[in-house]
Amino acid sequence: MQYMLLSVFFPVVAGISLLVGKEIKNRKILLITTGTFLAVTSILIMLAVCLSGESIYTLFSLTDRLPILFKMDGVSVVFAVMAAIIFSGAGVFSFEYMKHEEKEKRFYGFYLIVFGILIALCFAGNLITFYLFYEMLTLSSFPLVLHNRSREAVMAGLKYLFYSLCGAYMVLFGLYFVERYGNTLTFSAGGVISAQVAADHGEFLLFAAFFMILGFGVKAGMFPLHAWLVAAHPAAPAPASAVFSAMIVKVGVLGIIRVVYYIFGASFLRGSWVQTVWLTLTLLTVFMGSMLAYREPVLKKRLAYSTISQISYILFGLAVMNGEGVTGSLLHVLCHGFIKAVLFLCVGAVIYQTGKTRADELRGIGKEMPLLMICYTIVSLGLIGIPPMGGFVSKWHLAIGALSSGIPVFDWLGPVILLVSALLTAGYLLPITIQGFFPVEDYDYGALQKKEPSPLMTVPVLLLTLLSVLIGLMPEEVIRYLTQIIEKIV
Amino acid sequence: MIMLIILIPILTGILIPLIPFKKRIHMEIFLETMVIINSVLVWYMLVHHSESIFTLANFTGNLSVSFKIDGMSMVFGGLVSALWPLATLYAFEYMTKEEHEKTFFMFYTMTYGVTLGIAMAANLLTMYFFYELLTLVTVPLVMHTLTREAILASRKYLYYSLGGAAFAFIGLIFVIIYGSTTNFVLGGVLEPEKIGDRTNILLLIYVIAFVGFGVKAALCPFNSWLPDAGVAPTPVTALLHAVAVVKSGAFAIIRLTYYSFGTEFIKGTWAQNVVMAVVMFTIIYGCSRAVKETHLKRRLAYSTISNLSYILFGVTIMTPLGLVGALTHLVFHAVMKIASFFCAGAVMYQTDRHYVHELDGMGYRMPCVFGIFTVSSLALMGVPGLAGFVSKWNLASAAVESGNTLACWGIVCLLISALLTAIYMMTIVVRAFFPGKDFDVSTLAGIKDPSWKMLVPLFVFTIFIIGFGLFSETIVKFFSDVAAGVY
């Protein structure tokens, strides 16, 4: 329990102390300090995950009916472990990458704060705690977006801020109703809406549920409020984009999981208009994201569109609301997290070493940076869903879930769109590999230089790639763990 | 005893130009001491109040000038008396750059007494009397700089306020005729047998009186005096046009709705829908105008317009919970808005910059001021953990609780307004802390945080913003007691 609190507050305090502390002249000392903070936090998270069990801890009460409390359950463990891995990996990567940016100290400060708040979101035990830290996350992560202070970056930061706040207020709207009609705000598997209330105020509550899904959907890049992702990712430094794509958008997913399965309950929403609209939105987003990614020449924007589409795979699985679908979703949370972190870090390394940002400039990149581009290729295959990569397993479960759901139209439309999107994914990720390793005949091999970056960049990328492959090779263990969670909620 | 706390500030104000102070510091000490003494007295009386009514003068029949301390007086009087000493301290520093200080402090201090008069008034007539007086003593403050702009603004302020009061007066007469007494009684004083079949007329009168008092609370379409009155020195805009004067309007509406007409009479009628719709419109209107406005103080003034209507929204829900929401926002908004106004004032005082686009990069030069400005912005947006969240929570849950469909749309308005608040406040914060890449830092050379006289009030307000946000249980419990008529 104390580890739960420590793993939340230690990084936040560390980050604040970096922000307000004196300028550190020696870069090495700054890196060592930050590295220590990151390592300690990760250890604390692991300790919290291993030792806390299913404990509940109330920090204090905002008002008499709004306690701020932390609680650990299966979903928290999945998200927290993933956050620890990705933040450490991207953090180490940034030690090299941030060399060419200014104001490093500020970056690391906010990075640590975001880390802590993210962990708080994983451990949040009720909706109000979740909402509190959700707002905090927005406020502490937008400085990462506008880090380099170019006009474009500032605009992107503001866009991110206002989109996210808009989502947060939609959530708040639902929250008022949940607080009034629900038994409690504490996350309880199966929901907190009693049958009596559901019968009396069903219509209102469905509206509230819809707004909450839409609101958290903003962070998850769900159509129609997805545009911030495309602006924010290219503007942010690469390690920030990596954690944004891999973790911060997942907070939207976590929020939706909490709202749908732990507040309203799947049985309340199943078969309602909310489910239908939600399914439509996710499928629309899946297709639209892939399509736009396919047409986008700027690499980071392409990956941002890809994130939009892939996150909606996850949301689709959640919207199907059966065991298989949710299994697929949670698996895809993990797979996509590691894969997208690797993709963004690879692109970041390319930008760092060569300054190239567009896909068509990357001819021969595989010859220049073979190790990174091999990682890139492996995870790309994973994202497309080619066996035996992780992506295959998760998409398999998603498709099975949809087919067995028995929801009219969507049971066949869903898998079809997922497949089309997979094809598009291949279309937007693989050309870079092909160009990179097989530059056509007129390529000037004489000008080729080895540009493999330092181990600070390659090692995290390699490790994350390894993880994404491992999930694909041994999904049984993961699925067994996920099944324990899902049995309770579906 | 009640007369004492009203008279001390008024007499102090009158004495200021009469006493020949040798040095400015002597006047400061004299004034601050008197204000603090009075605030202490007020708090003493609020804690040890008695139920009895003190009648100063009796006119014909049941018309009298009398005072009484009840729950509402405790809230408003307590708020005003807590803020005044701090605002006075701030004003000492701010006014060094302005002329005619003595006149300024004279009227500034007199306003304190008059506002307390409104808070302690026991019946509509007394409140009306002090309400008019408030207009008269604050006009010179708006006019203070004597520029053409200021004179026009003060004239506008005068006409709007007097006009509004005239409408309110109509309400007063009807309450006298149809009520059992003019004294404030929670639940209303109208007598059904006197009303007979004239319900609709009385509802119309209620709407008229609501709008009349609403002029001071900057209800749309009678709001334009408030941004214009921003030409006054910042202590006036901050304390009077974000708290004392405008909240007197809201306070008067609460008295009118809950203590004179009574919610039972109005709830569920067309009158409730009309006033609620106007209030909801004002919420959105104020925010949208604030987003468009580039003058810092005017932007905050528009923000005040929308936030005042939050309070009125709580009032128009017409349930005890609605009143709790209104009172919470009345107090919490006061602290948040006065903090942001004082920050704006500090910037104007230190740098003479008035427009939003002139604030690039100032966050590094004035870290305290802009740090506090950020906190107050976040609070106004309603970030959990700060004061604004609690008050919005109370308002919204009252709206949900009431089961009124229009009130549920009101929640939507509140949330849209919160988003707009984020837009107009956060753009300033981002500007201040993240100026563009090619920004030349040397243009800000020599700018620094103001002296302790300005910073102390700011820090106190920040503590309150955070404290109210985290530990609101006690104070909200107190508001619930007030709304339930315990005091």
Interface residues (C-beta under 8 A of the other chain):
Chain A: F60 S61 L62 T63 D64 L66 I128 Y131 L132 E135 M136 L139 P143 L146 N148 R149 S150 R151 V154 G157 L158 L161 F162 L165 C166 Y169 M170 L172 F173 Y176 F177 E179 R180
Chain B: L378 M381 G382 V383 P384 G385 F389 V390 W393 A396 S397 A399 V400 E401 I411 V412 L415 I416 A418 L419 A422 I423 M426 T427 V430 F434 P435 G436 K437 F439 G469 L470 S472 E473 V476 K477
